[in-house]
Amino acid sequence: MQGSFEYKLAASGDAIALGIDLDSVSAKALVRLDRYINWADVLKLTENDPEAARAAERLHTVLQHLGQ
C-alpha cells in the first residue's frame, strides 16, 4: 500500500514555513526510517555546523513524535 505524502514550502525573506500532509502509512514509514538513522553519527558529522546539528535534532524529535 502506498501512502500519501504532500508538502508545501512558503518562504518570505528568512522565514520559511513547511507544511506536511501525510497519511498513517507514510507516518509509520517515517518512524521506521528514524530507526535506521544513526543520529550519533549525524551529530558527529555536523559538529562543525551548529545550525545543521540543531536541524538534525529537530528532525529526529519530529520523527519520534510521529511514532507516538
Secondary structure, DSSP 8 states (H G I E B T S, - for coil): ----EEEEEEEETTEEEEEEEE-HHHHHHHHHHHHHS-HHHHHHHTTT-HHHHHHHHHHHHHHHHHT-
